[in-house]
Amino acid sequence: MPSSALSKSVFTYLIASLFISSAFSQSDFSEVTGRLVNSEQSAIVYSTVALYTADSALVKGEVSDTQGSFTIRGVNPGYYYLLIQNIEYADYYTDRLKVGSGEIVDVGAVMLSSQSVELEGVTVTGKRQLVEVRPDKMVFNVSSTVNASGNNGLELLSKAPGVMIDPDNNVILQGKSGVRIFINGRPTRLSGSDLTTFLQSLQSDNIEQIELITNPSARYEAEGNAGIINIKLKNNVNLGYNGNIVHSQSYGTKPRMSTGATINYGKGKLGVTANLTHFDNTFWEGFAENKIQSGYRLNLESAESIHKKGFNATTSITYDFNEKHSVNLSGSAIRTTGDFDLFSETRIVDLSDTSPTEWLVSQSLTDYQSANFNFNLNYLWKFSDSFLISMDASYGSFDLDNEIYQPNTYYEEDKTTVIREANNGFDPNTDIELNSIKTDVEKKMGDVTITTGAKYYSVNTANQFIVSDVVDEDWTVNESKTNTFNYEEEVIAVYLETDIKLSENLSANAGGRLEQTSSRGTLISTQATENDDVKRNYLNFFPNLSLAYKAGKSEISLGYGQRITRPNYQDLNPFEAKMSELAIWKGNPFLKPNYITNYQMTFSHNNRLVISNTFSITEGFFARLVEIVDETSTFIIPRNMRRSTTNGLSVSYPVEVSKWWEASIFAIYNRTTYQGDFDKATINIDANIYTVRVQNSFTLPWGISADLAVAYGSPWIWRGSIEIDGYQRLDVGLRKAFFDDQLQIRLTGSDILNTNSDYPYKGNYGGIDLTGVYSNDNCRFGFGLTYQFGNRNIKKQRKSDALDAQLKRIE
């Protein structure tokens, strides 16, 4: 964007932030207060304090501060009791408390009794449920499953309930694409192959939880049709210092390995954590495809080996100036190098027999390196227990340099006589820079909590695509095919959200988000094109509403929301990237955002059985179509499909079969439709799609833990246009701890029956009839270990993220 426009945008954001920050004032309501101490009269910090009615219904909760004090505001007149919990102390129940109108009830100094704490790794004994259901999200506890060890972040997502990874490595949540990926509550800002590279650099042993938020409230960005997946990394700031060393490796068609170390330090007002992981992974995939188009049959056999290695470093530093002011600086850096080797053979048959059969033998040899840096500075100002402001400033960059040699040789049917050669060289380079600032303000007023905020972010991408003709290993730049594509995007957003407790059992959340988007894509080329300068400017309002009613141990909630998914930067880039002379990827600068309307109804009982029904309508769904270029060549190009709908039903239920056997069951059914009218094709597809996953956890003799996961998936739709067969899968894992739980050893097996490594598919549209099988390296066996050192006396951390400041559920 021009500097004047940028200055105006930032000025607008600052004015909005100042207005929001000054819109609230403090008020006093009935409250229950007190202070927690141990037998030595020292403060007990960061303990959960829950207020219950006399009939054991949870009202609200708070966390004790650095002085051990707590205050629960906005309490209606009545009779209550407190439940106080801290993992180092025994649970404490107060006597019945009477709270009058406008009264401050001070329970004084509450002394908790110490209890022994046993640790498994850095996790307290008393295993978490694999899947937890909360009012606003579902949580997949990675540390509760043995067979997640040794996976990278992308593989781990595929094991989360309701999540699938398609052959293009797109993440699909409950049947819908367009998922927004967050790390520790902050968006990654990456998409497409860049996001894939980032997720594959993460290791499951450094991941604590995966949060699945299918209907985000207005405080979240409106980006992401299917919702948000938040990956929470481990951050165990204990008393003193501690750390761990984690190693994992697995073997299938290709080997994968990672080794990392984490150091944590916490003392007084300072908390520091740092992690460094080295990874060296090789992925394999292949296609066997039969395609008929324009009177020709093309039989393709291809195999690709993808080797990536590098380092992933993360750090977080928190400093509490006092109980009201704190600052956090976090950052990550990922450096990756690698080589991708694609080999393919295509038999070209003229079905009219007017020309002889030919063979195309092609390769795509890539040298690859990338660097990703992200930094975030957070400042939290807690005016009081009922009023806080959080401010964030973020910066990110992503650099990608490739060199690709792509030779093509045509042979006669004997595969020895050369007909002709066409050898190409490509240097595609991408630089992405991201900046954002945001302010969130939260005010509690009795049974009403108002949250509002403003955000500004900008994205600038510079893409250079140098094409060379290669003859006898000499590269000569082809100026007519060389391009530069730059893309700039700015978004200014403001939101307002209200949580209201309408009665003892009924609560509501209502909000709206306003986003102004400006974007511009410019193509610099020696060849005149109609799409060399594409500008967009649009204003959208995204409402969000939810209601929750609780009766005893059961709760039902209704939700409605609207969201947007903007095109990937790579998909807007009009470059042509050849996988061979016959298969060419081509971007689409005219790709428009798509919009989704979500409806959701959820029933839960005892925080265990959860049944959810969702219905969504996506206008302008992103499809990737195969389009004919000439008699034998095709483009793979992203297009806006007219509409896609998904009507889904999911069920989650954990079962304690016996004292030594627990099972978690997750099943989902989706009725999905895709409709689109294009220049060369009309698509009208519907499918009934369902998946079932049963995770079994066993406590065996000799202190061994075992996991066995069984999964089944029905046929589904790929790229909005291709029907792909279903799958079955069996994963296993064993874990054993030694030396007072300081050392853990794990053995894992993924897809051990090799039933989830081949995906038959078919498609028929736009004059193309194709069938094929996509294969990958899912069948793997692995080994891992974790060694812990340092102090293992856990200190519960304060909730410092303003987005999570309101305590919604007592665990």
ChimeraX attribute file (.defattr): number of C-alpha atoms within 10 A of each C-alpha:
attribute: neighborCount
match mode: 1-to-1
recipient: residues
	/A:1	17
	/A:2	8
	/A:3	8
	/A:4	8
	/A:5	11
	/A:6	13
	/A:7	12
	/A:8	12
	/A:9	19
	/A:10	17
	/A:11	12
	/A:12	14
	/A:13	23
	/A:14	18
	/A:15	12
	/A:16	18
	/A:17	22
	/A:18	13
	/A:19	13
	/A:20	20
	/A:21	19
	/A:22	9
	/A:23	11
	/A:24	14
	/A:25	9
	/A:26	11
	/A:27	12
	/A:28	13
	/A:29	18
	/A:30	19
	/A:31	21
	/A:32	22
	/A:33	16
	/A:34	17
	/A:35	20
	/A:36	25
	/A:37	18
	/A:38	16
	/A:39	11
	/A:40	7
	/A:41	12
	/A:42	12
	/A:43	20
	/A:44	23
	/A:45	22
	/A:46	23
	/A:47	24
	/A:48	19
	/A:49	24
	/A:50	22
	/A:51	21
	/A:52	18
	/A:53	17
	/A:54	15
	/A:55	10
	/A:56	11
	/A:57	16
	/A:58	19
	/A:59	18
	/A:60	20
	/A:61	23
	/A:62	23
	/A:63	23
	/A:64	22
	/A:65	22
	/A:66	17
	/A:67	16
	/A:68	20
	/A:69	21
	/A:70	23
	/A:71	22
	/A:72	24
	/A:73	22
	/A:74	20
	/A:75	22
	/A:76	18
	/A:77	14
	/A:78	12
	/A:79	14
	/A:80	22
	/A:81	19
	/A:82	21
	/A:83	17
	/A:84	23
	/A:85	20
	/A:86	19
	/A:87	18
	/A:88	19
	/A:89	18
	/A:90	14
	/A:91	14
	/A:92	16
	/A:93	13
	/A:94	12
	/A:95	11
	/A:96	13
	/A:97	17
	/A:98	14
	/A:99	18
	/A:100	15
	/A:101	12
	/A:102	14
	/A:103	15
	/A:104	18
	/A:105	17
	/A:106	13
	/A:107	15
	/A:108	11
	/A:109	16
	/A:110	20
	/A:111	18
	/A:112	20
	/A:113	13
	/A:114	14
	/A:115	12
	/A:116	9
	/A:117	13
	/A:118	17
	/A:119	16
	/A:120	15
	/A:121	20
	/A:122	20
	/A:123	16
	/A:124	13
	/A:125	11
	/A:126	9
	/A:127	11
	/A:128	16
	/A:129	18
	/A:130	23
	/A:131	24
	/A:132	19
	/A:133	21
	/A:134	16
	/A:135	14
	/A:136	17
	/A:137	16
	/A:138	20
	/A:139	22
	/A:140	24
	/A:141	20
	/A:142	25
	/A:143	23
	/A:144	18
	/A:145	24
	/A:146	21
	/A:147	27
	/A:148	27
	/A:149	29
	/A:150	30
	/A:151	25
	/A:152	24
	/A:153	22
	/A:154	23
	/A:155	20
	/A:156	22
	/A:157	25
	/A:158	16
	/A:159	21
	/A:160	24
	/A:161	27
	/A:162	24
	/A:163	20
	/A:164	23
	/A:165	16
	/A:166	16
	/A:167	14
	/A:168	11
	/A:169	15
	/A:170	20
	/A:171	24
	/A:172	19
	/A:173	25
	/A:174	24
	/A:175	24
	/A:176	24
	/A:177	22
	/A:178	25
	/A:179	22
	/A:180	23
	/A:181	23
	/A:182	18
	/A:183	13
	/A:184	18
	/A:185	17
	/A:186	14
	/A:187	16
	/A:188	18
	/A:189	20
	/A:190	21
	/A:191	20
	/A:192	16
	/A:193	14
	/A:194	18
	/A:195	17
	/A:196	17
	/A:197	20
	/A:198	22
	/A:199	19
	/A:200	18
	/A:201	26
	/A:202	25
	/A:203	29
	/A:204	24
	/A:205	25
	/A:206	22
	/A:207	21
	/A:208	17
	/A:209	22
	/A:210	24
	/A:211	24
	/A:212	27
	/A:213	20
	/A:214	22
	/A:215	25
	/A:216	23
	/A:217	29
	/A:218	28
	/A:219	20
	/A:220	16
	/A:221	22
	/A:222	27
	/A:223	19
	/A:224	24
	/A:225	28
	/A:226	28
	/A:227	29
	/A:228	26
	/A:229	26
	/A:230	21
	/A:231	23
	/A:232	19
	/A:233	18
	/A:234	18
	/A:235	21
	/A:236	24
	/A:237	25
	/A:238	24
	/A:239	19
	/A:240	17
	/A:241	20
	/A:242	21
	/A:243	23
	/A:244	19
	/A:245	18
	/A:246	22
	/A:247	22
	/A:248	25
	/A:249	23
	/A:250	24
	/A:251	17
	/A:252	18
	/A:253	16
	/A:254	15
	/A:255	18
	/A:256	23
	/A:257	22
	/A:258	25
	/A:259	20
	/A:260	21
	/A:261	19
	/A:262	22
	/A:263	20
	/A:264	24
	/A:265	20
	/A:266	20
	/A:267	12
	/A:268	10
	/A:269	13
	/A:270	14
	/A:271	23
	/A:272	22
	/A:273	23
	/A:274	19
	/A:275	21
	/A:276	18
	/A:277	22
	/A:278	21
	/A:279	23
	/A:280	19
	/A:281	20
	/A:282	20
	/A:283	18
	/A:284	20
	/A:285	19
	/A:286	19
	/A:287	19
	/A:288	18
	/A:289	19
	/A:290	18
	/A:291	19
	/A:292	20
	/A:293	19
	/A:294	14
	/A:295	13
	/A:296	17
	/A:297	20
	/A:298	23
	/A:299	19
	/A:300	19
	/A:301	18
	/A:302	18
	/A:303	18
	/A:304	19
	/A:305	18
	/A:306	16
	/A:307	21
	/A:308	21
	/A:309	20
	/A:310	19
	/A:311	20
	/A:312	22
	/A:313	19
	/A:314	19
	/A:315	19
	/A:316	19
	/A:317	18
	/A:318	20
	/A:319	17
	/A:320	17
	/A:321	11
	/A:322	12
	/A:323	14
	/A:324	14
	/A:325	15
	/A:326	19
	/A:327	18
	/A:328	19
	/A:329	18
	/A:330	19
	/A:331	18
	/A:332	18
	/A:333	18
	/A:334	22
	/A:335	19
	/A:336	22
	/A:337	18
	/A:338	18
	/A:339	19
	/A:340	18
	/A:341	17
	/A:342	21
	/A:343	18
	/A:344	20
	/A:345	21
	/A:346	22
	/A:347	20
	/A:348	23
	/A:349	21
	/A:350	18
	/A:351	15
	/A:352	9
	/A:353	10
	/A:354	8
	/A:355	10
	/A:356	12
	/A:357	17
	/A:358	20
	/A:359	24
	/A:360	25
	/A:361	22
	/A:362	24
	/A:363	22
	/A:364	21
	/A:365	20
	/A:366	20
	/A:367	16
	/A:368	18
	/A:369	19
	/A:370	21
	/A:371	18
	/A:372	21
	/A:373	18
	/A:374	20
	/A:375	18
	/A:376	19
	/A:377	17
	/A:378	21
	/A:379	21
	/A:380	20
	/A:381	19
	/A:382	20
	/A:383	14
	/A:384	13
	/A:385	15
	/A:386	20
	/A:387	20
	/A:388	21
	/A:389	20
	/A:390	22
	/A:391	21
	/A:392	19
	/A:393	18
	/A:394	19
	/A:395	17
	/A:396	21
	/A:397	20
	/A:398	21
	/A:399	19
	/A:400	18
	/A:401	16
	/A:402	19
	/A:403	17
	/A:404	23
	/A:405	21
	/A:406	23
	/A:407	20
	/A:408	20
	/A:409	18
	/A:410	23
	/A:411	19
	/A:412	17
	/A:413	16
	/A:414	10
	/A:415	15
	/A:416	10
	/A:417	11
	/A:418	15
	/A:419	13
	/A:420	11
	/A:421	15
	/A:422	15
	/A:423	20
	/A:424	23
	/A:425	25
	/A:426	23
	/A:427	18
	/A:428	20
	/A:429	19
	/A:430	20
	/A:431	18
	/A:432	21
	/A:433	19
	/A:434	20
	/A:435	19
	/A:436	19
	/A:437	21
	/A:438	21
	/A:439	25
	/A:440	24
	/A:441	25
	/A:442	23
	/A:443	24
	/A:444	25
	/A:445	17
	/A:446	19
	/A:447	17
	/A:448	17
	/A:449	18
	/A:450	19
	/A:451	25
	/A:452	24
	/A:453	27
	/A:454	29
	/A:455	24
	/A:456	22
	/A:457	21
	/A:458	21
	/A:459	20
	/A:460	20
	/A:461	21
	/A:462	17
	/A:463	22
	/A:464	20
	/A:465	20
	/A:466	20
	/A:467	23
	/A:468	21
	/A:469	17
	/A:470	19
	/A:471	13
	/A:472	6
	/A:473	10
	/A:474	10
	/A:475	16
	/A:476	13
	/A:477	16
	/A:478	15
	/A:479	13
	/A:480	12
	/A:481	15
	/A:482	21
	/A:483	21
	/A:484	19
	/A:485	22
	/A:486	21
	/A:487	24
	/A:488	20
	/A:489	20
	/A:490	23
	/A:491	19
	/A:492	23
	/A:493	22
	/A:494	25
	/A:495	24
	/A:496	21
	/A:497	22
	/A:498	21
	/A:499	18
	/A:500	19
	/A:501	18
	/A:502	14
	/A:503	10
	/A:504	14
	/A:505	15
	/A:506	16
	/A:507	18
	/A:508	19
	/A:509	20
	/A:510	20
	/A:511	21
	/A:512	21
	/A:513	25
	/A:514	19
	/A:515	21
	/A:516	16
	/A:517	18
	/A:518	17
	/A:519	18
	/A:520	17
	/A:521	24
	/A:522	19
	/A:523	23
	/A:524	15
	/A:525	15
	/A:526	11
	/A:527	11
	/A:528	10
	/A:529	10
	/A:530	7
	/A:531	13
	/A:532	15
	/A:533	15
	/A:534	15
	/A:535	14
	/A:536	12
	/A:537	12
	/A:538	10
	/A:539	12
	/A:540	14
	/A:541	15
	/A:542	20
	/A:543	21
	/A:544	21
	/A:545	21
	/A:546	21
	/A:547	19
	/A:548	20
	/A:549	18
	/A:550	17
	/A:551	12
	/A:552	12
	/A:553	11
	/A:554	15
	/A:555	19
	/A:556	19
	/A:557	20
	/A:558	18
	/A:559	21
	/A:560	21
	/A:561	23
	/A:562	27
	/A:563	26
	/A:564	22
	/A:565	24
	/A:566	16
	/A:567	21
	/A:568	19
	/A:569	23
	/A:570	20
	/A:571	22
	/A:572	21
	/A:573	23
	/A:574	22
	/A:575	25
	/A:576	18
	/A:577	18
	/A:578	18
	/A:579	18
	/A:580	25
	/A:581	20
	/A:582	19
	/A:583	18
	/A:584	19
	/A:585	19
	/A:586	20
	/A:587	21
	/A:588	18
	/A:589	26
	/A:590	19
	/A:591	18
	/A:592	17
	/A:593	16
	/A:594	22
	/A:595	21
	/A:596	22
	/A:597	18
	/A:598	23
	/A:599	18
	/A:600	20
	/A:601	18
	/A:602	19
	/A:603	19
	/A:604	22
	/A:605	16
	/A:606	11
	/A:607	16
	/A:608	18
	/A:609	16
	/A:610	22
	/A:611	19
	/A:612	18
	/A:613	18
	/A:614	21
	/A:615	18
	/A:616	22
	/A:617	20
	/A:618	25
	/A:619	19
	/A:620	21
	/A:621	28
	/A:622	27
	/A:623	18
	/A:624	20
	/A:625	22
	/A:626	25
	/A:627	20
	/A:628	19
	/A:629	12
	/A:630	11
	/A:631	12
	/A:632	20
	/A:633	17
	/A:634	20
	/A:635	21
	/A:636	17
	/A:637	18
	/A:638	23
	/A:639	20
	/A:640	22
	/A:641	24
	/A:642	18
	/A:643	20
	/A:644	23
	/A:645	23
	/A:646	24
	/A:647	20
	/A:648	22
	/A:649	20
	/A:650	21
	/A:651	20
	/A:652	24
	/A:653	20
	/A:654	21
	/A:655	13
	/A:656	12
	/A:657	11
	/A:658	10
	/A:659	8
	/A:660	12
	/A:661	15
	/A:662	18
	/A:663	21
	/A:664	19
	/A:665	21
	/A:666	22
	/A:667	20
	/A:668	22
	/A:669	22
	/A:670	23
	/A:671	16
	/A:672	23
	/A:673	18
	/A:674	21
	/A:675	19
	/A:676	20
	/A:677	13
	/A:678	13
	/A:679	7
	/A:680	11
	/A:681	15
	/A:682	14
	/A:683	17
	/A:684	14
	/A:685	16
	/A:686	18
	/A:687	16
	/A:688	16
	/A:689	19
	/A:690	22
	/A:691	24
	/A:692	20
	/A:693	23
	/A:694	20
	/A:695	22
	/A:696	22
	/A:697	24
	/A:698	18
	/A:699	16
	/A:700	13
	/A:701	8
	/A:702	8
	/A:703	11
	/A:704	14
	/A:705	19
	/A:706	22
	/A:707	23
	/A:708	20
	/A:709	22
	/A:710	16
	/A:711	20
	/A:712	16
	/A:713	20
	/A:714	16
	/A:715	18
	/A:716	21
	/A:717	23
	/A:718	19
	/A:719	18
	/A:720	23
	/A:721	23
	/A:722	20
	/A:723	20
	/A:724	22
	/A:725	17
	/A:726	19
	/A:727	17
	/A:728	18
	/A:729	20
	/A:730	21
	/A:731	23
	/A:732	23
	/A:733	23
	/A:734	21
	/A:735	21
	/A:736	17
	/A:737	20
	/A:738	11
	/A:739	8
	/A:740	11
	/A:741	16
	/A:742	18
	/A:743	19
	/A:744	19
	/A:745	17
	/A:746	22
	/A:747	22
	/A:748	27
	/A:749	25
	/A:750	25
	/A:751	21
	/A:752	16
	/A:753	14
	/A:754	15
	/A:755	15
	/A:756	22
	/A:757	18
	/A:758	19
	/A:759	18
	/A:760	18
	/A:761	20
	/A:762	19
	/A:763	18
	/A:764	16
	/A:765	17
	/A:766	17
	/A:767	15
	/A:768	16
	/A:769	14
	/A:770	19
	/A:771	18
	/A:772	19
	/A:773	18
	/A:774	18
	/A:775	18
	/A:776	19
	/A:777	21
	/A:778	23
	/A:779	21
	/A:780	21
	/A:781	20
	/A:782	22
	/A:783	19
	/A:784	21
	/A:785	21
	/A:786	21
	/A:787	19
	/A:788	19
	/A:789	14
	/A:790	16
	/A:791	14
	/A:792	22
	/A:793	18
	/A:794	18
	/A:795	19
	/A:796	18
	/A:797	16
	/A:798	14
	/A:799	14
	/A:800	19
	/A:801	16
	/A:802	22
	/A:803	15
	/A:804	10
	/A:805	14
	/A:806	18
	/A:807	13
	/A:808	14
	/A:809	15
	/A:810	15
	/A:811	9
